[in-house]
Amino acid sequence: MSLKFYNTLTREKEVFIPINPPHVGFYSCGPTVYDYVHIGNLRSYVFADILQKTLEYSGYKVKRVMNITDIGHLSSDADSGEDKMTKGLLREGKELTLKNMRELAEFYTEKFKDDLIKLNIKVPNGIYFASDYVKEDIKLLKKLEKKGYTYKTSDGIYFDTSKMPNYGILWGGKRNWDENHVRISENSEKKNPEDFVLWKFNPRIGFDSPWEKGFPGWHIECSAMSMKFLGDQFDIHTAGIDLIPTHHTNEIAQSECATDKKPFVRFWIHSEFVDIGGVKMAKSEGNFLKLESIIKKGINPITYRFWLLMASYRTKVNFNWEALEGSEIALKRLYKLYIELGDKVGKVDVNYQQKFKKYLEDDLDTPRALSLLWDVIKDENISDADKKATFLDFDKVFGLDFKNIKKENIPKEIIKLAEEREKARKNKDFKKSDELRDKINNLGYDIK
């Protein structure tokens, strides 16, 4: 397969060629584990999972690393405000100690992993807590200090962005800060509004360092960890688009200045937001939904994955229950049609497989790739056994769990509607009969 991905760094689709084929170094920004993740957060992990499975489907050997941020992530992009892990401890009435901070992180990390499993997301083998790699952060910071990229203020050690001529290359260079970014200049001791913290002083709680007790900056954690496990340069870095202007921009700055190697990452690939009511879903907005909210409504969480795949990962989506319930009906129909193909598994249809690959090659065009499932079902020139094999082949990427689908018992509601329809037919009330058939169809079932 000749894969093409939209590269945020170049702002165009590019043919993907790894640095060391067939091996692919792949880093995903993980969550800050001071609370449960919400379904908006989970979109970036569904996307990263589809990307990884597409790479593996194409024959690449993927080494994927994900960080767990359990220290150093402040609530403001200006490197000020409350530490998010501290916020979590205060919320739960726990004493501010590193031990309690780690216990909190481990609890919410396990909940995060549970959500990944429920969404059929392949949990990366390389998941690492940031607090385990403070030595690597200090080592990287020392490199920057030696090269003259740092300066000290009353609250920390900062990176001097004026020393890097192409700072901001990820979003196109210098710009006039709008209201969304003016907060970056909150700290009056900064030499430049864009300068960011590398080490934040905290005399109360933190780690010892050559400077003062405190925490590594959020940005340097990802640089240090990704370089430790993937090298000074690697192939792919993913996350949501909200990390482009600060976190990923700052990762590039500190990494390239420390190693003198450009580019730090070949492909930066970002997924769009999930809105709710036309507003970005976020904990800070108080408008977020956990995956558990979907499960409590009796909806299979794989339905949420399916709903996301019906849009390009680069398209903003607006969550509402009606849309999700519509997706549930469509997915149930696909499951039912798959079951009806029987138990025998034949050969993958080559023509459909080529179309499938073509759509994936075009920047992971999952909406068009999904449509092929319906085309396969309708194609009378393919045996049921080959249709089943083709479904299973596509599902190596889709992750909709077709291989584990079992014939379900028909709900009592459907049986009751079918009985009412049969009674209407006997009474020659065909209008009512048709209405009931439509109602049954809308609930994801057919009468034959």
C-alpha positions in Angstrom: 0.0 0.0 0.0 1.1 3.5 -0.8 -0.1 5.4 2.2 -0.8 9.1 2.2 -1.4 11.1 5.4 -2.2 14.7 6.0 1.0 16.1 7.7 0.3 19.1 10.0 3.9 20.1 9.6 3.7 20.6 5.9 -0.1 21.2 5.7 -0.5 18.8 2.9 -1.0 15.1 2.2 2.3 13.3 1.8 3.3 9.7 0.9 4.3 8.0 4.1 7.8 6.5 4.0 9.3 5.5 7.4 12.8 6.4 8.4 13.8 2.8 8.8 11.3 0.6 6.8 9.5 -1.7 7.6 9.8 -0.3 11.2 7.6 2.6 12.3 8.3 4.7 15.4 4.9 6.0 16.6 4.3 8.3 19.6 0.8 9.1 21.0 0.2 11.8 23.6 -1.6 10.1 26.4 -4.0 11.5 29.0 -3.3 13.6 32.1 -4.7 11.2 34.6 -6.3 13.4 37.3 -9.8 12.4 36.3 -11.8 10.1 34.0 -11.3 10.7 30.3 -14.3 11.8 28.3 -15.5 10.6 24.9 -14.0 13.7 23.2 -10.6 12.6 24.5 -11.2 9.1 23.3 -11.6 10.2 19.7 -7.9 10.8 19.4 -7.2 7.2 20.6 -9.7 5.7 18.3 -8.0 7.6 15.5 -4.5 6.5 16.6 -5.7 2.9 16.8 -7.1 3.0 13.2 -3.7 4.5 12.1 -1.7 1.8 13.8 -3.9 -1.0 12.5 -3.7 0.5 8.9 0.1 0.6 9.2 0.1 -3.0 10.4 -2.4 -4.1 7.7 0.1 -2.5 5.2 2.9 -4.7 6.5 4.7 -2.3 8.7 6.1 -3.2 12.2 4.9 -0.6 14.5 6.5 0.4 17.8 4.0 2.6 19.5 4.7 4.6 22.7 2.3 6.5 24.9 3.0 8.7 27.9 0.8 9.0 30.9 1.1 12.5 32.3 1.0 12.3 36.1 3.1 15.4 36.9 3.8 18.9 35.6 0.6 19.6 33.6 -0.6 23.1 34.6 -4.1 24.3 33.9 -2.9 27.3 31.8 -0.9 27.3 28.6 0.9 30.2 30.2 2.6 27.7 32.5 0.6 29.0 35.4 -2.5 28.0 37.3 -3.2 24.9 39.3 -1.3 21.7 38.6 -3.9 19.2 37.3 -2.8 16.3 39.4 -2.8 18.5 42.5 -6.4 19.5 41.5 -7.3 15.9 41.4 -5.8 15.2 44.9 -7.6 18.2 46.4 -10.9 17.1 44.8 -10.6 13.7 46.4 -9.5 15.1 49.8 -6.0 13.5 49.7 -2.8 14.9 51.1 -0.4 16.5 48.6 2.3 13.9 48.4 4.1 12.3 45.5 2.9 8.9 46.7 -0.7 10.0 46.7 -0.2 11.6 43.3 1.1 8.4 41.8 -1.8 6.3 43.4 -4.3 8.7 41.9 -2.5 8.4 38.5 -2.5 4.6 38.6 -6.2 4.5 39.4 -7.3 6.7 36.5 -4.8 5.1 34.2 -6.5 1.7 34.8 -9.9 3.3 34.1 -8.5 4.8 30.9 -7.2 1.4 29.8 -10.6 -0.1 30.5 -12.2 2.5 28.1 -9.6 1.6 25.4 -10.5 -2.1 25.7 -14.2 -1.4 25.6 -13.6 0.6 22.3 -11.5 -2.3 20.9 -8.5 -0.1 20.9 -5.2 -1.9 20.9 -3.5 -0.9 24.2 0.1 0.1 23.3 2.8 -2.1 24.9 4.8 1.0 25.7 2.7 3.0 28.2 4.9 5.0 30.6 4.3 7.3 33.5 6.1 10.6 33.1 7.1 10.6 36.8 9.4 7.6 36.1 11.5 9.6 33.7 12.4 12.8 35.6 16.2 11.9 35.2 15.7 12.0 31.4 13.9 15.3 31.6 16.8 16.8 33.6 19.3 15.4 31.2 17.5 17.0 28.2 17.1 20.3 30.1 20.9 20.4 30.8 21.6 20.0 27.1 19.4 23.0 26.4 21.0 25.0 29.2 24.5 24.3 28.0 23.5 25.5 24.5 22.1 28.7 25.8 18.4 28.2 25.2 17.3 28.6 28.8 16.8 31.3 31.4 15.7 31.5 35.0 12.7 33.4 36.5 11.4 33.4 40.0 9.1 30.4 39.3 11.1 28.2 37.0 13.5 27.5 34.1 12.2 28.7 30.7 13.0 28.1 27.0 13.9 31.2 25.1 11.9 30.9 21.8 13.7 33.9 20.3 16.8 31.7 20.0 15.0 29.4 17.6 14.4 31.2 14.2 11.7 28.8 13.0 9.8 28.5 16.3 6.1 27.8 15.5 6.8 25.9 12.3 4.0 23.4 13.1 1.4 26.1 12.6 3.2 28.4 10.2 5.5 30.6 12.2 5.1 33.9 14.1 1.6 35.4 14.4 -0.4 38.0 16.3 -1.8 36.3 19.3 -5.6 36.4 19.4 -7.7 36.1 22.5 -7.3 32.4 22.6 -3.5 32.7 23.0 -3.1 35.9 24.9 -3.0 33.9 28.1 0.4 32.6 27.0 1.9 36.0 27.9 0.4 36.0 31.5 3.8 35.7 33.1 5.5 39.2 33.1 8.9 37.7 33.7 9.0 35.9 30.4 11.3 37.4 27.7 8.8 36.5 25.0 5.1 35.7 25.2 5.7 32.2 23.6 8.5 31.2 26.0 7.5 28.0 28.0 8.6 26.3 31.2 11.1 23.5 31.2 11.2 23.1 35.0 8.6 24.6 37.4 9.8 25.4 41.0 7.6 24.0 43.8 9.1 24.0 47.3 6.1 22.1 48.8 6.1 19.0 46.6 8.2 17.8 43.7 11.6 16.4 42.7 15.1 17.5 43.5 17.0 19.0 40.6 20.2 21.0 39.8 18.0 24.1 40.0 15.3 24.0 42.7 12.8 21.4 43.9 9.9 21.1 41.5 8.5 19.4 38.4 9.5 19.1 34.8 7.4 21.1 32.3 4.6 19.2 30.5 6.3 19.6 27.1 9.7 18.3 28.0 8.3 15.1 29.4 7.0 14.0 26.0 10.3 15.0 24.3 12.4 13.1 26.8 10.2 10.0 26.8 9.7 9.8 23.0 13.4 10.2 22.4 14.3 7.6 25.0 12.1 4.9 23.4 12.1 6.0 19.7 15.3 7.9 19.2 16.1 11.5 18.4 14.0 11.3 15.2 11.0 9.1 14.6 8.1 8.7 12.1 4.7 9.7 13.6 3.3 11.7 16.5 -0.4 11.9 17.1 -2.9 13.7 19.3 -5.9 16.1 19.1 -5.6 19.4 17.3 -5.7 21.3 20.6 -2.1 20.3 21.2 -0.8 21.9 18.0 -0.2 25.6 19.0 1.6 24.9 22.3 2.4 21.4 23.4 3.6 20.0 20.0 5.1 23.3 18.9 7.2 23.3 22.1 8.1 19.7 21.8 9.6 20.5 18.4 11.5 23.6 19.7 13.2 21.9 22.6 13.9 18.6 20.9 15.4 20.1 17.7 17.5 22.6 19.6 18.8 19.9 22.0 19.7 17.3 19.3 20.4 19.6 16.3 18.3 17.1 14.2 15.5 18.2 12.0 12.8 17.3 11.7 12.2 15.8 15.2 9.2 14.0 13.8 8.4 13.2 10.1 4.6 13.2 10.3 2.5 15.1 12.8 -1.1 13.9 12.5 -3.9 15.4 14.5 -7.6 14.5 15.0 -10.4 17.0 15.3 -12.7 17.8 18.2 -15.9 16.2 19.3 -18.4 19.0 20.0 -21.5 18.7 22.1 -24.2 21.3 21.4 -21.8 23.0 19.0 -19.2 23.6 21.8 -15.9 21.6 22.2 -16.4 18.8 24.8 -14.1 19.5 27.7 -13.8 19.0 31.4 -13.2 22.7 31.9 -16.5 23.5 30.2 -18.4 20.9 32.3 -20.0 19.5 29.2 -18.3 16.2 28.9 -19.6 12.6 28.7 -17.8 9.5 29.9 -17.9 6.3 28.0 -19.9 4.9 30.9 -22.7 7.3 30.0 -23.1 5.5 26.7 -23.0 2.0 28.3 -25.6 3.0 30.9 -28.0 3.7 28.1 -27.6 0.1 27.0 -25.5 1.1 23.9 -22.5 -1.0 22.9 -19.4 1.2 23.2 -18.3 -0.1 19.8 -21.2 1.9 18.5 -19.3 5.1 19.4 -16.2 3.8 17.5 -18.4 3.1 14.5 -20.0 6.5 14.7 -16.5 8.2 14.7 -15.4 6.1 11.7 -18.3 7.5 9.7 -16.5 10.8 9.6 -12.9 11.7 8.6 -10.6 12.0 11.6 -9.9 15.6 10.4 -13.6 16.5 10.5 -15.2 18.0 13.6 -18.2 16.0 14.7 -21.1 17.1 16.9 -22.2 14.4 19.4 -25.9 13.9 20.0 -27.8 10.9 21.2 -30.0 10.7 18.1 -27.0 10.3 15.9 -25.5 7.7 18.1 -28.7 5.7 18.3 -28.9 5.9 14.5 -25.4 4.5 14.3 -26.5 1.7 16.7 -29.3 0.7 14.4 -26.9 0.6 11.4 -24.3 -1.4 13.2 -26.8 -3.9 14.5 -28.0 -4.4 10.9 -24.4 -5.1 9.8 -24.0 -7.5 12.7 -27.2 -9.3 11.8 -26.3 -9.5 8.1 -22.9 -10.8 9.0 -24.4 -13.6 11.2 -26.7 -14.6 8.3 -23.7 -15.3 6.2 -23.3 -18.6 8.1 -20.3 -20.2 9.7 -18.1 -20.9 6.7 -15.2 -18.5 6.0 -14.0 -18.4 2.4 -11.5 -16.2 0.7 -11.2 -12.4 0.8 -12.6 -10.8 -2.4 -9.6 -9.2 -4.1 -11.6 -6.5 -5.9 -13.2 -5.2 -2.8 -9.9 -5.5 -0.9 -8.2 -3.3 -3.5 -10.9 -0.7 -3.1 -10.6 -0.9 0.7 -6.8 -0.3 0.5 -7.3 2.6 -1.9 -9.6 4.4 0.6 -7.3 3.8 3.5 -4.3 5.0 1.5 -6.1 8.3 1.0 -5.5 9.7 4.5 -7.5 7.0 6.3 -10.8 7.6 4.4 -12.9 5.4 6.8 -16.3 6.7 5.7 -15.8 5.4 2.1 -14.1 2.2 3.4 -17.1 1.5 5.7 -19.5 1.9 2.8 -17.8 -1.1 1.2 -19.3 -3.4 3.9 -22.8 -2.7 2.5 -21.6 -3.1 -1.1 -20.2 -6.5 -0.2 -23.4 -7.7 1.4 -25.5 -6.6 -1.7 -23.1 -8.2 -4.2 -24.8 -11.4 -5.5 -21.7 -12.4 -7.4 -19.8 -13.2 -4.1 -20.5 -16.3 -2.0 -21.5 -15.9 1.6 -18.3 -17.5 2.8 -16.2 -15.0 0.8 -18.3 -12.1 2.0 -17.6 -13.3 5.6 -13.8 -13.5 4.9 -13.9 -10.0 3.4 -15.7 -8.6 6.4 -13.1 -10.1 8.7 -10.3 -8.8 6.6 -11.6 -5.2 6.7 -12.2 -5.6 10.5 -8.5 -5.9 11.1 -8.6 -2.1 10.7 -12.2 -1.2 11.6 -12.1 -3.0 14.9 -15.8 -3.5 15.0 -15.4 -7.0 16.5 -17.3 -9.0 13.9 -15.5 -12.3 14.7 -17.0 -12.3 18.2 -20.5 -11.4 17.2 -23.0 -14.1 18.3 -26.6 -14.5 17.3 -28.6 -12.4 19.8 -32.0 -13.2 21.3 -34.7 -11.1 19.7 -35.9 -8.4 22.3 -39.4 -8.8 23.6 -40.3 -5.4 22.2 -39.5 -6.6 18.6 -41.4 -9.9 19.1 -44.4 -7.9 20.3 -44.3 -5.6 17.3 -44.0 -8.6 15.0 -47.0 -10.2 16.6 -49.0 -7.0 16.2 -48.0 -6.8 12.5 -49.0 -10.4 11.9 -52.4 -9.7 13.5 -52.8 -6.5 11.3 -52.0 -8.6 8.2 -54.6 -11.2 9.1 -57.2 -8.4 9.5 -56.1 -7.1 6.1 -55.1 -3.8 7.8 -52.1 -3.4 5.4 -51.5 0.2 6.2 -50.9 -0.6 9.9 -48.9 -3.7 8.9 -46.6 -1.6 6.8 -46.2 1.0 9.6 -45.2 -1.7 12.0 -42.7 -3.3 9.6 -41.1 0.2 9.2 -40.9 0.6 12.9 -39.2 -2.8 13.3 -36.8 -1.9 10.5 -35.9 1.3 12.2 -35.0 -0.6 15.3 -32.5 -2.7 13.3 -34.5 -5.8 12.5 -36.1 -7.3 9.4 -39.1 -9.6 9.0 -38.7 -12.4 6.4 
